[in-house]
Amino acid sequence: MKTATLDEIVEDFEFLDAWEDRYRYIIELGDDLEEMPDCLKTEENRVQGCVSNVWLVPRIEPGDPPLIRFVADSDSQIVRGLVAILLVLCSGRTAREIQALDIESIFDRLELGKHLSRSRSNGLHSMIKRLRRMAEQHAGPASS
């Protein structure tokens, strides 16, 4: 599986003029998502506020500071692609880095807000909130 970088995703989006092509590209990104074991697809791991089912699980990698990698999946192809973009942005970072990311501006740069249905936009915001909440839980005490 080849994971795209954020720069590659932005570059590909800029290259694709038609939104139909961009949607296909988003679906392709979702197809490259790491397979999530069924045992993790539980109600506890489901993101609330999404019309589609979306599951999101953090995996903490020891270190100083520890890194958070995410495993995620959705039963919707487009949403799975949005999840893949989120993971490119957030997975493999520290909790503080995730908290500092301006995820919304990146999605604005891709012009996704203009082209997603209201329910998908709401679901995307629910996923972002959940990622930030998970990062907050693993951030530890703030340095003084």
N, C-alpha and C positions, 0 to 999 in steps of 0.2 A: 504494500500500500504506500503510495506517495502522498505525503501531506503537503498541501500548498502553504506558502508563507503569506502573510498579510499583503506584502508588496506584490506578489504574484496575483493574488485575488483582485486587488485594486487595478493592476495593469490589465488583467483579463476583462474586468468590468468595463474599463475605458475602451478597450478594443471592440467589445460587443456593442453595437449600436441599438439593436432591437431588443426590447424587453423580453420578448419570447425566447431569444437566445440566452439572455441573462438568467431567465428562469430555468432553462435547460442546464445551464452551467451550475446554478445553485443545486439542482437535483444531482448533478454529477459529483459535486463536493460531498453531498450527503451519502452517495454511494461509496465513497472512499472512507467513510467513518468506520472506526474500529468496531467490530461486532460486540454488542453488549450481551453478556450472559443473561438468559431468561430469569435466573434467580435474583438478579438485581432489579428486575422490572416489577417493583412492589409499589404499593400505595404510598409508603413512606418516602420512596425515592421519586415519586411523580411530582412534577411541577404543577402547582395549583395555578389556575388562571389561564390555562391553555385549553383551547377547544380540542386540539389533538392531544393524544397522550405523549408526554415528554418525560423521560426519566433522566435524572442527573445525579451522579455519585462522585464525590471527591475521593481521591487517593492521595494520601500524604506521603511524600518521599522525605525520609530523614535528611537533615542537613542543618546548616546554620546560616540563614534561616531555612526551614523546610520548604520544599516546593509542593504545589498542589497540582496534580494532574486530574483531569476529569474524564469520566466515561459517561457517555450519554447516547440516547437513542430516541426516536420518535416513530409513530406509526404513519406519519404523513411525509411524503417525499420532499416537499418544499421545506417543511419545518425541519426535517432531518438535515437539509442543506444549511439552513440558518444556524442550527446547532453546530454543524461542522465549522462554520465561520466563527462562532463564539469560542469554540475550543481552540482554534488557531490563535485567537486573541488572548485567551486566558490560561489555557492548560500549560503546565510547566513553569509557572511563575510563582513568586512568593505571594503570600496573602496581601502584603502591603502593595505590591505591584498591581495586583488585581484591583484592589480598592482605589488605586490612583488612576487606573485606566479610564479614559473618556470613551467608553464603548459606544454610546449614542452618537458621538460625532463621527466615529468610523462608519457606523451604519448610515448616517446622513451623507457622508462622502460617497457611499455606494448608491445613494438615492433610493434606498430600500423603503424608507418611510412613505414616499410618494407612490409606491407601486405594490405595497402589501395591503391586503384587506384589513379592515378595522380589527377583526378578530385575530388575524395573524400578528398585527402590530401589538395588540394587547398581550398576546402570548409571548412575543419576543421580549417585551418589557418585563413580563413575569419571570422569564428565564434569566434575564440580566439581574433582576432583584435577587433571585435565588442564588446565583453565582456570587454576588456581592455578600449576601448573608453568610454563605459557606466560608468565604474568605475571611469575613469578620470573626467567625467562630474559631478560625485557626490562626488569627493574627497574633494572639497573645497580648500581653499588656503593652501599652504605648510607651515608647522610650521617653524619658524626661530629660 
